[in-house]
Amino acid sequence: MEINISNLKKDSVLKVISIINKCNLPITVIELKNTARSAKDAANSLKVPVGAIVKTLVFEIMSQNNQLPIITLVAGDKKCNIDKVPKILKLNGNIIKPDANKVKEITGYSIGGVSPIGLPKGIHIIMDLSLKRFDKIWSAAGHSHCVFSSSFDQLVKIINPVLSDELT
């Protein structure tokens, strides 16, 4: 007998839900039947434009034996210009894209479910201003089948990112 437990009960998703609840915002995490592992998958599952999907991309800036974790939040129909990231943050160093294990170590989330909410302190977050085009944007909620919608301003309020029009 197979028992299916909702992904909404996973610790990583419960962490996102808890933070949203503490912010007193009318945001609900939902579980999708199909994966939201990529922006295209999420857009298809939600029947929304791919640009309304927030891609949460993880990088590190390597400088003088220091590794600084960086998160970029980019519209699903845009490509992150990683060469601009150090300039936006006024940092020097080379950008690297960590592997899946390192992403989990940095964020606490697995690739495909990395939420912009609930990240450890000390991670630099840059948010693409092109996401403002949409009344509602969709972000991962700690699992590849769980998402939440918010306005651009609501997400900014929760995570307090650096805003940039140079990211894409």
DSSP file (Angstrom, degrees, kcal/mol; ACC not computed):
  #  RESIDUE AA STRUCTURE BP1 BP2  ACC     N-H-->O    O-->H-N    N-H-->O    O-->H-N    TCO  KAPPA ALPHA  PHI   PSI    X-CA   Y-CA   Z-CA
    1    1 A M              0   0    0      0, 0.0     2,-0.5     0, 0.0     0, 0.0   0.000 360.0 360.0 360.0 123.9    0.0    0.0    0.0
    2    2 A E        -     0   0    0      2,-0.0     2,-0.6     0, 0.0     0, 0.0  -0.764 360.0-157.0 -94.0 130.4    1.5    3.3   -1.1
    3    3 A I        -     0   0    0     -2,-0.5     2,-0.6     2,-0.0     0, 0.0  -0.930   4.5-155.7-108.5 121.6    1.0    6.4    1.1
    4    4 A N        -     0   0    0     -2,-0.6     2,-0.5     3,-0.0    -2,-0.0  -0.862   6.9-165.0 -98.7 119.3    1.3    9.7   -0.6
    5    5 A I        -     0   0    0     -2,-0.6     5,-0.1     1,-0.0    -2,-0.0  -0.881  29.4-108.2-102.5 133.4    2.2   12.6    1.8
    6    6 A S    >   -     0   0    0     -2,-0.5     3,-1.7     1,-0.2     4,-0.1  -0.274  14.7-133.2 -59.1 139.6    1.7   16.1    0.5
    7    7 A N  G >  S+     0   0    0      1,-0.3     3,-1.5     2,-0.2     6,-0.3   0.682 102.8  76.6 -66.0 -16.8    4.8   18.0   -0.4
    8    8 A L  G 3  S+     0   0    0      1,-0.3    -1,-0.3     5,-0.1     9,-0.1   0.644  89.7  57.7 -66.8 -13.5    3.3   20.9    1.6
    9    9 A K  G <  S+     0   0    0     -3,-1.7    -1,-0.3     4,-0.1    -2,-0.2   0.445  79.5 114.6 -95.7  -2.5    4.2   18.9    4.7
   10   10 A K  S <> S-     0   0    0     -3,-1.5     4,-2.7     1,-0.1     3,-0.5  -0.415  75.9-121.3 -69.3 145.2    8.0   18.8    3.9
   11   11 A D  H  > S+     0   0    0      1,-0.2     4,-2.0     2,-0.2     5,-0.1   0.874 111.4  53.9 -55.1 -41.6   10.2   20.8    6.3
   12   12 A S  H  > S+     0   0    0      1,-0.2     4,-1.2     2,-0.2    -1,-0.2   0.867 112.7  43.3 -65.1 -35.5   11.6   23.0    3.5
   13   13 A V  H  > S+     0   0    0     -3,-0.5     4,-2.6    -6,-0.3    -2,-0.2   0.889 110.5  54.9 -76.0 -40.9    8.1   24.0    2.4
   14   14 A L  H  X S+     0   0    0     -4,-2.7     4,-2.5     1,-0.2    -2,-0.2   0.847 104.3  56.3 -60.5 -33.7    6.8   24.5    6.0
   15   15 A K  H  X S+     0   0    0     -4,-2.0     4,-2.0    -5,-0.2    -1,-0.2   0.929 108.9  45.9 -62.7 -45.4    9.8   26.9    6.5
   16   16 A V  H  X S+     0   0    0     -4,-1.2     4,-2.5   125,-0.2    -2,-0.2   0.933 113.0  49.7 -62.9 -46.6    8.6   29.0    3.6
   17   17 A I  H  X S+     0   0    0     -4,-2.6     4,-2.6     1,-0.2    -2,-0.2   0.906 109.5  52.3 -59.2 -42.9    5.0   28.9    4.8
   18   18 A S  H  X S+     0   0    0     -4,-2.5     4,-2.1     2,-0.2    -1,-0.2   0.911 110.3  47.1 -61.0 -44.3    6.0   29.9    8.3
   19   19 A I  H  X S+     0   0    0     -4,-2.0     4,-1.2     2,-0.2    -1,-0.2   0.921 111.9  50.3 -65.8 -43.5    8.0   33.0    7.1
   20   20 A I  H ><>S+     0   0    0     -4,-2.5     5,-1.1     1,-0.2     3,-0.6   0.928 110.4  50.7 -59.0 -45.0    5.1   34.1    4.8
   21   21 A N  H ><5S+     0   0    0     -4,-2.6     3,-1.4     1,-0.2    -1,-0.2   0.880 106.1  54.8 -61.5 -38.8    2.7   33.7    7.8
   22   22 A K  H 3<5S+     0   0    0     -4,-2.1    -1,-0.2     1,-0.3    -2,-0.2   0.765 103.6  56.8 -65.8 -24.8    4.9   35.9   10.0
   23   23 A C  T <<5S-     0   0    0     -4,-1.2    -1,-0.3    -3,-0.6    -2,-0.2   0.495 103.3-133.9 -84.5  -3.9    4.8   38.6    7.4
   24   24 A N  T < 5 +     0   0    0     -3,-1.4    -3,-0.2    -4,-0.3    -2,-0.1   0.877  53.6 146.2  52.0  43.5    1.0   38.8    7.5
   25   25 A L      < -     0   0    0     -5,-1.1     2,-2.4     2,-0.1    -1,-0.2  -0.855  61.1-115.4-109.2 147.3    0.7   38.8    3.7
   26   26 A P        +     0   0    0      0, 0.0     2,-0.4     0, 0.0    -5,-0.1  -0.375  69.0 133.5 -79.4  64.3   -2.1   37.1    1.8
   27   27 A I        -     0   0    0     -2,-2.4     2,-0.4    -7,-0.1    -2,-0.1  -0.946  36.3-165.6-119.0 134.2    0.1   34.6    0.1
   28   28 A T        -     0   0    0     -2,-0.4   121,-0.6   121,-0.3     2,-0.4  -0.969  16.0-136.3-122.7 134.3   -0.6   30.9   -0.1
   29   29 A V  E     -A  148   0A   0     -2,-0.4     2,-0.3   119,-0.2   119,-0.2  -0.736  27.7-166.2 -84.0 133.2    1.8   28.1   -1.0
   30   30 A I  E     -A  147   0A   0    117,-3.2   117,-2.3    -2,-0.4     2,-0.5  -0.878  16.7-130.7-121.4 155.3    0.3   25.6   -3.4
   31   31 A E  E     -A  146   0A   0     -2,-0.3     2,-0.3   115,-0.2   115,-0.2  -0.898  21.0-149.3-104.8 131.4    1.3   22.1   -4.6
   32   32 A L        -     0   0    0    113,-3.9     4,-0.1    -2,-0.5    14,-0.0  -0.705  15.3-139.2 -97.3 149.3    1.3   21.4   -8.3
   33   33 A K  S    S+     0   0    0     -2,-0.3     2,-0.2    12,-0.1    -1,-0.1   0.884  93.2  47.4 -69.9 -38.7    0.6   18.0   -9.8
   34   34 A N  S    S-     0   0    0      1,-0.1    -2,-0.1     7,-0.1    11,-0.0  -0.664 102.7 -88.3-102.4 159.2    3.5   18.5  -12.3
   35   35 A T        -     0   0    0     -2,-0.2   110,-0.2     1,-0.1    10,-0.2  -0.236  19.9-163.7 -65.6 150.2    7.0   19.8  -11.5
   36   36 A A        +     0   0    0    108,-3.9     6,-0.2    76,-0.2   109,-0.1  -0.132  50.5 128.2-117.1  31.0    7.9   23.4  -11.4
   37   37 A R  S    S+     0   0    0    107,-0.2     2,-0.3     4,-0.1    75,-0.1   0.807  72.6  31.5 -62.2 -32.9   11.6   22.5  -11.6
   38   38 A S  S  > S-     0   0    0     -3,-0.1     4,-2.7   106,-0.1     5,-0.2  -0.830  87.9-112.4-120.3 163.9   12.2   24.9  -14.5
   39   39 A A  H  > S+     0   0    0     -2,-0.3     4,-2.7     1,-0.2     5,-0.2   0.897 119.5  50.4 -60.1 -40.6   10.6   28.2  -15.4
   40   40 A K  H  > S+     0   0    0      2,-0.2     4,-2.4     1,-0.2    -1,-0.2   0.922 110.8  48.3 -65.2 -44.1    9.0   26.6  -18.5
   41   41 A D  H  > S+     0   0    0      2,-0.2     4,-2.5     1,-0.2    -2,-0.2   0.929 113.6  47.5 -60.0 -45.8    7.6   23.7  -16.4
   42   42 A A  H  X S+     0   0    0     -4,-2.7     4,-2.5     2,-0.2     5,-0.2   0.928 111.5  49.8 -63.0 -45.8    6.2   26.0  -13.8
   43   43 A A  H  X>S+     0   0    0     -4,-2.7     5,-1.6     1,-0.2     4,-1.5   0.905 112.2  48.3 -60.6 -42.2    4.6   28.3  -16.4
   44   44 A N  H  <5S+     0   0    0     -4,-2.4    -1,-0.2     2,-0.2    -2,-0.2   0.917 113.0  47.5 -63.9 -43.6    3.0   25.3  -18.1
   45   45 A S  H  <5S+     0   0    0     -4,-2.5    -2,-0.2   -10,-0.2    -1,-0.2   0.877 121.0  36.9 -64.9 -38.0    1.7   24.0  -14.8
   46   46 A L  H  <5S-     0   0    0     -4,-2.5    -1,-0.2    -5,-0.2    -2,-0.2   0.588 102.2-129.4 -91.7 -12.1    0.3   27.3  -13.8
   47   47 A K  T  <5 +     0   0    0     -4,-1.5    -3,-0.2     1,-0.2    -4,-0.1   0.944  66.0 125.3  58.1  50.1   -0.8   28.5  -17.3
   48   48 A V  S   <S-     0   0    0     -5,-1.6    -1,-0.2    -6,-0.1    -2,-0.1  -0.866  72.0 -79.4-129.1 163.6    1.0   31.8  -16.9
   49   49 A P    >   -     0   0    0      0, 0.0     3,-1.8     0, 0.0     4,-0.2  -0.382  39.0-124.0 -62.3 143.0    3.6   33.6  -19.0
   50   50 A V  G >  S+     0   0    0      1,-0.3     3,-1.5     2,-0.2    26,-0.5   0.804 109.9  65.4 -60.0 -28.7    7.1   32.2  -18.4
   51   51 A G  G 3  S+     0   0    0     25,-0.3    25,-0.4     1,-0.3    -1,-0.3   0.719  90.6  64.6 -66.0 -20.3    8.3   35.7  -17.5
   52   52 A A  G <  S+     0   0    0     -3,-1.8    86,-3.0    23,-0.2     2,-0.5   0.478  84.1  93.9 -81.5  -2.2    6.1   35.6  -14.5
   53   53 A I  B <  S-b  138   0A   0     -3,-1.5    23,-1.9    -4,-0.2     2,-0.7  -0.794  74.8-136.5 -92.3 130.4    8.1   32.8  -13.0
   54   54 A V  E     -D   75   0B   0     84,-3.4     2,-0.6    -2,-0.5    86,-0.4  -0.776  13.0-151.9 -87.6 114.2   10.9   33.8  -10.7
   55   55 A K  E     -D   74   0B   0     19,-3.5    19,-2.4    -2,-0.7     2,-0.8  -0.786   5.1-154.6 -85.0 123.0   14.1   31.9  -11.4
   56   56 A T  E     -D   73   0B   0     -2,-0.6     2,-0.4    17,-0.2    56,-0.2  -0.864  17.8-173.3-101.1 103.4   16.2   31.6   -8.2
   57   57 A L  E     -D   72   0B   0     15,-3.0    15,-2.6    -2,-0.8     2,-0.5  -0.817  11.4-148.3-106.3 137.2   19.7   31.1   -9.4
   58   58 A V  E     +D   71   0B   0     -2,-0.4     2,-0.3    13,-0.2    13,-0.2  -0.885  25.1 157.8-110.5 131.2   22.6   30.4   -7.1
   59   59 A F  E     -D   70   0B   0     11,-2.9    11,-3.0    -2,-0.5     2,-0.4  -0.872  26.9-140.4-137.1 170.2   26.2   31.5   -7.6
   60   60 A E  E     -DE  69  96B   0     36,-2.3    36,-2.8    -2,-0.3     2,-0.6  -0.995   9.7-142.5-132.5 143.5   29.3   32.2   -5.7
   61   61 A I  E     -DE  68  95B   0      7,-2.4     7,-2.5    -2,-0.4     2,-0.6  -0.934  17.4-153.1-102.8 122.4   31.9   35.0   -6.0
   62   62 A M  E     +DE  67  94B   0     32,-3.4    32,-2.1    -2,-0.6     2,-0.3  -0.852  27.4 155.6 -97.6 119.6   35.4   33.7   -5.5
   63   63 A S  E >   -D   66   0B   0      3,-2.6     3,-1.4    -2,-0.6    30,-0.1  -0.947  64.7 -23.4-147.7 126.4   37.8   36.4   -4.2
   64   64 A Q  T 3  S-     0   0    0     -2,-0.3     3,-0.1     1,-0.3    -1,-0.1   0.886 126.5 -44.3  41.4  62.3   41.0   36.1   -2.2
   65   65 A N  T 3  S+     0   0    0      1,-0.2     2,-0.4    -3,-0.0    -1,-0.3   0.693 116.9 117.7  61.1  21.3   40.2   32.7   -0.7
   66   66 A N  E <   -D   63   0B   0     -3,-1.4    -3,-2.6     2,-0.0     2,-0.6  -0.958  49.4-160.5-120.3 136.3   36.7   33.9    0.1
   67   67 A Q  E     -D   62   0B   0     -2,-0.4    -5,-0.2    -5,-0.2    -3,-0.0  -0.954   9.0-169.3-117.4 112.9   33.5   32.4   -1.3
   68   68 A L  E     -D   61   0B   0     -7,-2.5    -7,-2.4    -2,-0.6     2,-0.2  -0.894  18.8-133.0-103.8 120.7   30.4   34.7   -1.1
   69   69 A P  E     -D   60   0B   0      0, 0.0    55,-1.8     0, 0.0     2,-0.4  -0.501  25.1-171.0 -73.0 139.7   27.1   33.1   -1.9
   70   70 A I  E     -Df  59 124B   0    -11,-3.0   -11,-2.9    -2,-0.2     2,-0.4  -0.991  10.9-162.5-131.9 136.7   24.9   35.1   -4.3
   71   71 A I  E     -Df  58 125B   0     53,-3.1    55,-2.7    -2,-0.4     2,-0.5  -0.981   6.2-165.1-116.5 131.6   21.2   34.5   -5.3
   72   72 A T  E     -Df  57 126B   0    -15,-2.6   -15,-3.0    -2,-0.4     2,-0.7  -0.969   7.4-155.3-114.7 134.9   19.8   36.2   -8.4
   73   73 A L  E     +Df  56 127B   0     53,-3.0    55,-3.1    -2,-0.5     2,-0.4  -0.933  25.5 174.8-109.5 110.4   16.1   36.3   -8.9
   74   74 A V  E     -D   55   0B   0    -19,-2.4   -19,-3.5    -2,-0.7     6,-0.1  -0.909  36.8-102.3-124.8 141.8   15.4   36.6  -12.6
   75   75 A A  E >   -D   54   0B   0     -2,-0.4     3,-2.3   -21,-0.2   -21,-0.2  -0.347  36.9-118.6 -58.9 141.1   12.3   36.6  -14.7
   76   76 A G  T 3  S+     0   0    0    -23,-1.9   -25,-0.3   -26,-0.5    -1,-0.1   0.686 112.7  52.5 -59.3 -21.8   11.7   33.2  -16.4
   77   77 A D  T 3  S+     0   0    0    -24,-0.1    -1,-0.3   -26,-0.1     2,-0.3   0.287 101.9  76.1 -97.7  10.5   11.9   34.7  -19.9
   78   78 A K  S <  S-     0   0    0     -3,-2.3     2,-0.5   -27,-0.1    -4,-0.1  -0.798  72.6-131.8-118.2 160.5   15.3   36.4  -19.2
   79   79 A K        -     0   0    0     89,-0.3     2,-0.3    -2,-0.3    -4,-0.1  -0.948  26.7-119.3-112.7 132.0   18.9   35.2  -19.0
   80   80 A C        -     0   0    0     -2,-0.5     2,-1.3     1,-0.1    88,-0.2  -0.527  15.2-142.9 -70.7 128.3   21.0   36.3  -16.0
   81   81 A N    >>  -     0   0    0     86,-3.5     3,-2.0    -2,-0.3     4,-0.5  -0.748  19.2-174.8 -90.8  90.3   24.1   38.2  -17.1
   82   82 A I  G >4 S+     0   0    0     -2,-1.3     3,-0.7     1,-0.3    -1,-0.2   0.737  75.6  69.3 -64.5 -22.0   26.5   36.8  -14.5
   83   83 A D  G 34 S+     0   0    0      1,-0.2     4,-0.4     2,-0.1    -1,-0.3   0.758  98.8  51.7 -65.7 -22.4   29.3   39.1  -15.6
   84   84 A K  G <> S+     0   0    0     -3,-2.0     4,-2.6    83,-0.2    -1,-0.2   0.661  87.0  85.7 -86.2 -17.7   27.3   42.0  -14.1
   85   85 A V  H <X S+     0   0    0     -3,-0.7     4,-1.9    -4,-0.5     5,-0.2   0.907  88.5  46.8 -56.9 -50.5   26.7   40.4  -10.7
   86   86 A P  H  >>S+     0   0    0      0, 0.0     5,-2.9     0, 0.0     4,-0.6   0.911 113.9  49.7 -59.0 -40.2   30.0   41.6   -9.1
   87   87 A K  H >45S+     0   0    0     -4,-0.4     3,-0.9     3,-0.2    -2,-0.2   0.922 108.3  52.3 -63.6 -44.3   29.5   45.1  -10.4
   88   88 A I  H 3<5S+     0   0    0     -4,-2.6    -1,-0.2     1,-0.3    -3,-0.1   0.888 117.6  38.5 -58.8 -39.3   25.9   45.3   -9.1
   89   89 A L  H 3<5S-     0   0    0     -4,-1.9    -1,-0.3    -5,-0.2    -2,-0.2   0.444 110.2-122.3 -91.0  -1.1   27.1   44.2   -5.6
   90   90 A K  T <<5 +     0   0    0     -3,-0.9     2,-0.3    -4,-0.6    -3,-0.2   0.927  68.4 132.4  56.9  47.6   30.3   46.3   -5.8
   91   91 A L      < -     0   0    0     -5,-2.9     2,-0.4    -6,-0.1    -1,-0.2  -0.865  50.0-136.8-123.8 157.9   32.4   43.2   -5.3
   92   92 A N        +     0   0    0     -2,-0.3     2,-0.2    -3,-0.1   -31,-0.0  -0.900  52.3  74.4-113.5 147.0   35.5   41.8   -7.0
   93   93 A G  S    S-     0   0    0     -2,-0.4     2,-0.3   -30,-0.1   -30,-0.2  -0.764  74.8 -63.4 142.2 174.6   36.0   38.2   -8.0
   94   94 A N  E     -E   62   0B   0    -32,-2.1   -32,-3.4    -2,-0.2     2,-0.4  -0.738  42.7-129.4 -96.1 141.6   35.1   35.4  -10.3
   95   95 A I  E     -E   61   0B   0     -2,-0.3     2,-0.3   -34,-0.2   -34,-0.2  -0.746  27.2-178.4 -90.0 132.4   31.6   34.0  -10.5
   96   96 A I  E     -E   60   0B   0    -36,-2.8   -36,-2.3    -2,-0.4     0, 0.0  -0.955  25.0-133.1-126.9 152.7   31.1   30.3  -10.3
   97   97 A K        -     0   0    0     -2,-0.3   -38,-0.2   -38,-0.2     6,-0.0  -0.916  29.5-138.1-102.8 115.2   28.0   28.2  -10.5
   98   98 A P        -     0   0    0      0, 0.0   -40,-0.1     0, 0.0     2,-0.0  -0.279  17.5-109.0 -72.4 158.3   27.9   25.6   -7.7
   99   99 A D     >  -     0   0    0      1,-0.1     4,-2.5     4,-0.0     5,-0.2  -0.221  41.4 -90.0 -77.3 175.6   26.9   22.0   -8.1
  100  100 A A  H  > S+     0   0    0      1,-0.2     4,-2.1     2,-0.2    11,-0.2   0.862 126.1  51.3 -58.0 -41.1   23.6   20.6   -6.7
  101  101 A N  H  > S+     0   0    0      1,-0.2     4,-2.1     2,-0.2    -1,-0.2   0.909 111.6  46.9 -64.3 -41.5   25.2   19.6   -3.4
  102  102 A K  H  > S+     0   0    0      2,-0.2     4,-2.9     1,-0.2    -2,-0.2   0.876 108.6  55.5 -68.6 -37.6   26.7   23.0   -2.9
  103  103 A V  H  X S+     0   0    0     -4,-2.5     4,-2.9     2,-0.2     5,-0.5   0.932 109.9  46.5 -58.8 -45.7   23.4   24.7   -3.8
  104  104 A K  H  X S+     0   0    0     -4,-2.1     4,-2.2     1,-0.2    -2,-0.2   0.900 113.0  49.7 -63.3 -40.7   21.7   22.6   -1.0
  105  105 A E  H  < S+     0   0    0     -4,-2.1    -2,-0.2     1,-0.2    -1,-0.2   0.910 116.3  42.0 -63.6 -42.7   24.5   23.5    1.4
  106  106 A I  H  < S+     0   0    0     -4,-2.9    -2,-0.2     1,-0.1    -1,-0.2   0.925 131.4  20.5 -70.2 -46.2   24.3   27.2    0.6
  107  107 A T  H  < S-     0   0    0     -4,-2.9    -3,-0.2     2,-0.3    -2,-0.2   0.729  90.5-125.1-101.4 -25.5   20.5   27.6    0.5
  108  108 A G  S  < S+     0   0    0     -4,-2.2     2,-0.3    -5,-0.5    -4,-0.2   0.417  81.7  97.5  87.6  -1.2   19.0   24.7    2.5
  109  109 A Y  S    S-     0   0    0     -6,-0.5    -1,-0.4     6,-0.1    -2,-0.3  -0.852  74.5-117.5-119.9 154.8   17.0   23.8   -0.6
  110  110 A S    >   -     0   0    0     -2,-0.3     3,-2.2    32,-0.3     4,-0.3  -0.616  46.3 -86.7 -86.1 151.0   17.4   21.4   -3.5
  111  111 A I  T 3  S+     0   0    0      1,-0.3    33,-0.1    -2,-0.2    -1,-0.1  -0.284 118.3  33.6 -54.6 138.6   17.8   22.6   -7.1
  112  112 A G  T 3  S+     0   0    0    -56,-0.2    -1,-0.3   -75,-0.1   -76,-0.2   0.174 120.8  52.1  95.8 -15.9   14.3   23.0   -8.6
  113  113 A G    <   +     0   0    0     -3,-2.2    29,-1.2    29,-0.2     2,-0.5   0.212  67.9 140.2-132.4  12.7   12.8   24.1   -5.3
  114  114 A V        -     0   0    0     -4,-0.3    26,-0.4   -58,-0.2   -58,-0.2  -0.463  38.1-156.5 -66.9 115.1   15.1   26.9   -4.2
  115  115 A S        -     0   0    0     -2,-0.5    26,-0.1     2,-0.2    -6,-0.1  -0.662  22.3-138.9 -91.2 145.8   12.9   29.5   -2.7
  116  116 A P  S    S+     0   0    0      0, 0.0     3,-0.4     0, 0.0     2,-0.4   0.631  89.6  77.3 -73.7 -11.3   13.9   33.2   -2.4
  117  117 A I  S    S+     0   0    0     23,-0.3    -2,-0.2     1,-0.2  -101,-0.1  -0.815  92.9  22.7-100.6 137.0   12.2   33.0    1.1
  118  118 A G  S    S+     0   0    0     -2,-0.4    -1,-0.2     1,-0.2     3,-0.1   0.699  77.9 155.0  87.1  20.1   14.0   31.4    4.0
  119  119 A L        -     0   0    0     -3,-0.4    -1,-0.2     1,-0.1   -12,-0.1  -0.497  51.2 -94.8 -76.9 150.2   17.6   31.7    2.8
  120  120 A P    >   -     0   0    0      0, 0.0     3,-1.0     0, 0.0    -1,-0.1  -0.252  48.2 -93.9 -61.5 152.2   20.3   31.8    5.4
  121  121 A K  T 3  S+     0   0    0      1,-0.2     3,-0.1    -3,-0.1     0, 0.0  -0.294 106.7  42.8 -62.0 150.8   21.6   35.2    6.6
  122  122 A G  T 3  S+     0   0    0      1,-0.3     2,-0.5    -3,-0.1    -1,-0.2   0.397  77.8 125.7  93.5  -2.8   24.6   36.6    4.7
  123  123 A I    <   -     0   0    0     -3,-1.0     2,-0.4   -55,-0.1    -1,-0.3  -0.793  59.1-132.0 -90.6 127.5   23.5   35.6    1.2
  124  124 A H  E     -f   70   0B   0    -55,-1.8   -53,-3.1    -2,-0.5     2,-0.5  -0.632  24.0-163.0 -75.5 131.3   23.5   38.5   -1.2
  125  125 A I  E     -f   71   0B   0     -2,-0.4    37,-3.2   -55,-0.2     2,-0.4  -0.975   8.6-171.9-121.4 127.5   20.2   38.6   -3.2
  126  126 A I  E     -fg  72 162B   0    -55,-2.7   -53,-3.0    -2,-0.5     2,-0.5  -0.969   9.1-156.9-116.7 133.4   19.7   40.6   -6.4
  127  127 A M  E     -fg  73 163B   0     35,-3.2    37,-2.3    -2,-0.4     2,-0.4  -0.943  17.9-123.8-117.8 130.0   16.3   40.9   -7.9
  128  128 A D  E >   - g   0 164B   0    -55,-3.1     3,-1.6    -2,-0.5    37,-0.2  -0.530  11.7-147.7 -69.9 120.9   15.6   41.6  -11.6
  129  129 A L  G >  S+     0   0    0     35,-2.6     3,-1.9    -2,-0.4    36,-0.1   0.682  89.7  78.8 -66.2 -17.1   13.4   44.7  -12.0
  130  130 A S  G >  S+     0   0    0     34,-0.3     3,-1.5     1,-0.3    -1,-0.3   0.697  76.7  74.9 -66.6 -14.9   11.9   43.2  -15.2
  131  131 A L  G X  S+     0   0    0     -3,-1.6     3,-1.6     1,-0.3    -1,-0.3   0.715  76.7  77.7 -65.9 -19.0    9.7   41.1  -12.8
  132  132 A K  G <  S+     0   0    0     -3,-1.9    -1,-0.3     1,-0.3    -2,-0.2   0.656  72.8  81.1 -64.0 -14.6    7.7   44.3  -12.1
  133  133 A R  G <  S+     0   0    0     -3,-1.5     2,-0.4    -4,-0.1    -1,-0.3   0.731  86.1  68.7 -62.4 -21.1    6.0   43.8  -15.5
  134  134 A F    <   -     0   0    0     -3,-1.6    18,-0.4     1,-0.1     3,-0.1  -0.813  68.8-149.6-109.7 138.6    3.7   41.2  -13.9
  135  135 A D  S    S+     0   0    0     -2,-0.4     2,-0.4     1,-0.2    17,-0.2   0.852  95.2  30.8 -66.4 -34.2    0.9   41.8  -11.3
  136  136 A K  S    S-     0   0    0     15,-0.1     2,-0.3    -3,-0.1    -1,-0.2  -0.992  71.1-171.6-130.9 129.0    1.6   38.3  -10.0
  137  137 A I  E     - C   0 150A   0     13,-3.3    13,-2.3    -2,-0.4     2,-0.4  -0.892  15.0-138.9-118.5 153.5    4.9   36.5   -9.9
  138  138 A W  E     -bC  53 149A   0    -86,-3.0   -84,-3.4    -2,-0.3     2,-0.3  -0.934  19.9-178.5-118.9 131.0    5.5   32.9   -9.0
  139  139 A S  E     - C   0 148A   0      9,-2.6     9,-2.0    -2,-0.4   -24,-0.1  -0.891  34.2 -97.4-125.7 154.9    8.4   31.5   -6.9
  140  140 A A  E     - C   0 147A   0    -86,-0.4   -23,-0.3   -26,-0.4     7,-0.3  -0.381  26.7-153.5 -65.6 149.4    9.5   28.1   -5.7
  141  141 A A  E     -     0   0A   0      5,-2.5  -125,-0.2     2,-0.6  -124,-0.2  -0.149  60.8 -68.8-122.5  37.6    8.4   27.3   -2.2
  142  142 A G  E    S+     0   0A   0    -29,-1.2     2,-0.3     4,-0.2   -32,-0.3   0.436 115.6  61.0  96.6  -1.3   11.1   24.8   -1.0
  143  143 A H  E >  S- C   0 146A   0      3,-0.5     3,-1.8   -31,-0.2    -2,-0.6  -0.983  84.9-115.0-154.8 150.9   10.1   21.9   -3.3
  144  144 A S  T 3  S+     0   0    0     -2,-0.3  -108,-3.9     1,-0.3  -107,-0.2   0.567 117.4  44.0 -68.0  -7.8   10.0   21.3   -7.0
  145  145 A H  T 3  S+     0   0    0   -110,-0.2  -113,-3.9  -109,-0.1     2,-0.4   0.294 101.8  80.1-114.6   7.1    6.2   20.8   -6.8
  146  146 A C  E <   +AC  31 143A   0     -3,-1.8    -5,-2.5  -115,-0.2    -3,-0.5  -0.958  51.1 158.9-123.6 134.0    5.4   23.8   -4.5
  147  147 A V  E     -AC  30 140A   0   -117,-2.3  -117,-3.2    -2,-0.4     2,-0.3  -0.896  20.7-153.7-141.1 166.9    5.1   27.4   -5.4
  148  148 A F  E     -AC  29 139A   0     -9,-2.0    -9,-2.6    -2,-0.3     2,-0.4  -0.987  12.7-137.2-141.3 152.8    3.6   30.7   -4.2
  149  149 A S  E     + C   0 138A   0   -121,-0.6     2,-0.3    -2,-0.3  -121,-0.3  -0.838  29.9 156.3-107.9 150.4    2.4   33.8   -6.0
  150  150 A S  E     - C   0 137A   0    -13,-2.3   -13,-3.3    -2,-0.4     2,-0.2  -0.950  42.9 -98.2-154.0 169.3    3.1   37.3   -4.8
  151  151 A S     >  -     0   0    0     -2,-0.3     4,-2.0   -15,-0.2     5,-0.2  -0.556  41.4-108.8 -83.4 164.0    3.3   40.8   -6.1
  152  152 A F  H  > S+     0   0    0    -18,-0.4     4,-2.3     1,-0.2     5,-0.2   0.942 121.1  49.6 -55.5 -49.1    6.8   42.1   -6.9
  153  153 A D  H  > S+     0   0    0      1,-0.2     4,-2.3     2,-0.2    -1,-0.2   0.852 107.2  53.9 -64.3 -35.7    6.5   44.5   -3.9
  154  154 A Q  H  > S+     0   0    0      2,-0.2     4,-1.8     1,-0.2    -1,-0.2   0.931 110.2  46.8 -63.7 -44.1    5.4   41.7   -1.5
  155  155 A L  H  X S+     0   0    0     -4,-2.0     4,-2.4     1,-0.2     5,-0.3   0.907 111.4  51.4 -65.2 -40.7    8.4   39.6   -2.4
  156  156 A V  H  X S+     0   0    0     -4,-2.3     4,-2.8     1,-0.2    -1,-0.2   0.914 108.1  53.1 -59.8 -42.7   10.7   42.6   -2.0
  157  157 A K  H  < S+     0   0    0     -4,-2.3    -1,-0.2     1,-0.2    -2,-0.2   0.886 112.5  44.3 -60.2 -39.8    9.2   43.3    1.4
  158  158 A I  H  < S+     0   0    0     -4,-1.8    -2,-0.2    -5,-0.1    -1,-0.2   0.906 128.1  23.4 -73.5 -42.2    9.9   39.7    2.6
  159  159 A I  H  < S-     0   0    0     -4,-2.4    -2,-0.2    -5,-0.1    -3,-0.2   0.632  83.1-145.4-107.6 -14.9   13.4   39.3    1.3
  160  160 A N     <  +     0   0    0     -4,-2.8   -35,-0.2    -5,-0.3    -4,-0.1   0.933  33.2 179.4  50.7  59.3   14.8   42.9    1.0
  161  161 A P        -     0   0    0      0, 0.0     2,-0.5     0, 0.0   -35,-0.2  -0.312  38.0 -97.9 -83.6 169.3   17.0   42.2   -2.1
  162  162 A V  E     -g  126   0B   0    -37,-3.2   -35,-3.2    -2,-0.1     2,-0.4  -0.778  44.4-139.3 -76.9 129.7   19.2   44.6   -4.1
  163  163 A L  E     +g  127   0B   0     -2,-0.5     2,-0.3   -37,-0.2   -35,-0.2  -0.784  27.7 174.6 -97.0 138.2   17.1   45.7   -7.1
  164  164 A S  E     -g  128   0B   0    -37,-2.3   -35,-2.6    -2,-0.4   -34,-0.3  -0.998  37.7-168.8-148.0 140.2   18.7   45.9  -10.5
  165  165 A D  S    S+     0   0    0     -2,-0.3     3,-0.1   -37,-0.2   -37,-0.1   0.252  92.2  67.3-101.7   9.1   17.8   46.6  -14.1
  166  166 A E  S    S+     0   0    0      1,-0.1    -1,-0.1     2,-0.1   -82,-0.1   0.389  72.9  89.5-104.3   0.4   21.3   45.4  -15.1
  167  167 A L              0   0    0      1,-0.2   -86,-3.5    -3,-0.2   -83,-0.2   0.763 360.0 360.0 -74.5 -26.1   20.9   41.8  -14.2
  168  168 A T              0   0    0    -88,-0.2   -89,-0.3    -3,-0.1    -1,-0.2   0.396 360.0 360.0-119.4 360.0   19.5   40.6  -17.5
